[in-house]
Amino acid sequence: MNSLSLLPIVVLSFGMAACPKRGATPSEPKRTKEQIEHPDALSLSDYRLLGDEVIRLVGQHFLNGNVEAQNWAERHAGYAAGIASRLEFAKKTNELLAELRKSHTRLFVPSDVDYIGIMAVYQQALKLPKVEYDSIGIDVLQTPDGYFVRSVFANGPAARAGVIRGDKLVSANNRDFDPTIAFLGHSGSTMLLHIQRRRDEHAMEVAVIPRRIDAREEWLDAQKSSLRIFEKKGKRIGYYNIFSCVGPAVLQTLLHDITETFQAQAEVLVLDFRNGWGGCSSHFLEFVNPYLPAITELDGNGRPVKTLDRRWRKPLFLLINAGTRSAKEVVAFSLKRHSIATLVGERTAGAVVSGTVYWLADRSILALPVDEGLIDGERLEGKGVEPHVMISDYVPYSEGHDAPLEKALDLAMSCAGVAPAASR
């Protein structure tokens, strides 16, 4: 079987080493609507071989092939014998992987909600030039009661169509809603969404036009477009959402917006780290680096013209929840530990290891942790980061209301104009 071990993106950036790359690199998987809905193209023997490959990869690479991984591999050898479908294979594989009790340990198949996201996060590792998909610009929450809009990307198709947080996605073009296929092949065409805004009301119809877009570009566009200045009782509060930290453009854009907008227009900044993906580098905390100087340009007469200050020196609030994962948790932990920010929301996921990914022959992706470490002497894996102010981030039928954000804005109002403890 042709299996590829690929260079990982290191989600912990404090001395964690990357694994070496082996073998050739596949091109981006091409998925059609038919392939997603009817993926069972492999024979019984193929699934047995896929299972054998999972066993081998876990035994060799899970936390660098520790004793627990080897014992797991021995215990489950041959587990895929008799499996007849991809969905059955994925379900069984993930049930067994859960026994290892570590984050970043999962098999992703094309019908998974996070399949596009995991490819985009590990885009360089997978040698994919782009990870494009047909999107309306939403982040979806899957629940036993169906799919709900967790967040709407500012200025995206869904936002322009009037879709809001908490809407239940009932159907797309009169087919039961499935985020992996709902918009596939429909970019540029008008689609009819049926959404339910309140639990006790009938679904209403919304017209939306999906777009074909690179996932990382969409996340970065959403970040740029999320910039807002709330004005209440003479106080100005900045808001900024970072859906993913992956790639240098995320930090560069944050520093630019702090310099060009927030420094002059906001007394307090609310940074939203909820949901999405991690991937923050060790440089991400540069925006609160106490040693970063403010540089003032002078004219020919020695008079100040413009001050370039990329460090945020005023009060900072950070929104977190159970969807705040990986390197975002490291940033949250550091901001809390050094009294730089007030954390509002829910405890983070506790998913803090360094991971890598492997293609399987059926184009599914196996994610495994390769290293685990301590952050300033503390273990965050399985523990997470607790907020200063706890408030539930409840989504279904919330009718656009965002209780954690509203709480953060209320708290920000009370300290507008007051320097944070670390800056006094």
Secondary structure, DSSP 4 states (H G I P E B T S, - for coil): ---EE-PPPPS--SSPPPPPP-S--PPPPP--HHHHHS---S-HHHHHHHHHHHHHHHHHHGGGT-HHHHHHHHHTTTTTTT--SHHHHHHHHHHHHGGG--SS-EEE-TTSTTHHHHHHHTTTTTT-S--EEEE-SEEEEEETTEEEEEEE-TTSHHHHHT--TT-EEEEETTEE--TTTTTTT-TTS-EEEEEESSTTS--EEEEE--EEEEHHHHHHHHHHHT-EEEEETTEEEEEEE-SB--SHHHHHHHHHHIIIIIHHH-SEEEEE--SSB----TTGGGGG-TTPPPEEEE-TTS-EEEEE--S--S-EEEEE-TT--THHHHHHHHHHHTT--EEEES-------EEEEEE-TTS-EEEEEEE---BTTB--TTT----SEE-----TT-TT--HHHHHHHHHHHHHTTPPPGGG-
